[in-house]
Amino acid sequence: MSKAVKTPSDDLPFEEALKKLESVVEAMESDDLPLEQLLARFEEGTKLVQVCQSRLDEAEVKVQKLELTFDGQLVARTMPPEAPVGSLA
């Protein structure tokens, strides 16, 4: 069996990963990077995107669990249903 290799970015909080990703994107958009560095930044960026997506997925699962009542039924949402498109409500 093979184990997934854990990288340092796997432990980053969402906000920190997002800030690093924004920095990577800015550097890539600057047009000042040689091809090798551009590819390295692209690889770093794809890893950071995966970290951000993982954190969002984890948060979604937590929210779904919190929405469940003790008997396993979904708690009624407090937001009203969306009005049909074209209605003047």
C-alpha positions as CSV (number, residue, x, y, z in Angstrom):
1,M,0.0,0.0,0.0
2,S,1.3,3.4,-0.8
3,K,0.9,6.4,1.5
4,A,0.2,9.9,0.3
5,V,3.1,12.2,0.8
6,K,2.3,15.0,3.2
7,T,3.7,18.4,2.2
8,P,4.2,21.4,4.5
9,S,1.3,23.2,2.7
10,D,-1.1,20.5,3.8
11,D,-1.1,22.0,7.3
12,L,-1.8,25.6,6.2
13,P,-5.0,27.3,7.4
14,F,-7.3,28.3,4.6
15,E,-6.6,32.0,4.9
16,E,-2.8,31.5,4.8
17,A,-3.0,29.2,1.8
18,L,-5.3,31.7,0.0
19,K,-2.8,34.6,0.7
20,K,0.1,32.5,-0.6
21,L,-2.0,31.6,-3.7
22,E,-2.7,35.2,-4.4
23,S,1.0,36.0,-4.1
24,V,1.8,33.2,-6.6
25,V,-0.8,34.5,-9.1
26,E,0.6,38.0,-8.8
27,A,4.1,36.7,-9.4
28,M,3.0,34.7,-12.4
29,E,1.2,37.7,-13.9
30,S,4.2,40.0,-13.6
31,D,5.8,38.7,-16.8
32,D,9.2,38.8,-15.0
33,L,9.7,35.1,-14.3
34,P,11.8,32.8,-16.5
35,L,10.0,29.6,-17.7
36,E,11.5,27.4,-15.0
37,Q,10.4,29.7,-12.2
38,L,7.0,30.1,-13.8
39,L,6.5,26.4,-13.9
40,A,7.6,26.1,-10.3
41,R,5.1,28.8,-9.2
42,F,2.4,27.0,-11.3
43,E,3.1,23.8,-9.4
44,E,3.0,25.6,-6.1
45,G,-0.2,27.3,-7.0
46,T,-2.0,24.0,-7.9
47,K,-1.0,22.6,-4.6
48,L,-2.3,25.6,-2.8
49,V,-5.6,25.4,-4.7
50,Q,-5.9,21.8,-3.5
51,V,-5.3,22.9,0.1
52,C,-7.9,25.6,-0.2
53,Q,-10.4,23.2,-1.8
54,S,-9.7,20.7,0.9
55,R,-10.3,23.3,3.7
56,L,-13.6,24.4,2.0
57,D,-14.7,20.8,1.7
58,E,-14.0,20.2,5.4
59,A,-15.9,23.3,6.4
60,E,-18.9,22.2,4.3
61,V,-19.0,18.8,6.0
62,K,-18.9,20.5,9.4
63,V,-21.7,22.8,8.5
64,Q,-23.8,19.8,7.3
65,K,-23.2,18.0,10.5
66,L,-24.2,21.1,12.5
67,E,-27.4,21.3,10.6
68,L,-28.4,17.8,11.7
69,T,-30.6,17.6,14.8
70,F,-30.1,14.9,17.4
71,D,-32.5,12.5,15.7
72,G,-30.8,12.9,12.4
73,Q,-33.3,15.2,10.7
74,L,-32.2,18.4,9.0
75,V,-32.8,21.6,11.0
76,A,-35.3,23.9,9.2
77,R,-33.4,26.6,7.4
78,T,-34.2,30.1,8.5
79,M,-33.6,31.6,5.0
80,P,-36.8,32.0,2.9
81,P,-37.0,30.1,-0.4
82,E,-35.8,32.0,-3.4
83,A,-38.4,33.9,-5.3
84,P,-39.1,32.5,-8.8
85,V,-37.3,34.3,-11.6
86,G,-39.3,37.1,-13.0
87,S,-41.5,37.6,-10.0
88,L,-41.9,41.0,-8.4
89,A,-41.9,39.7,-4.8
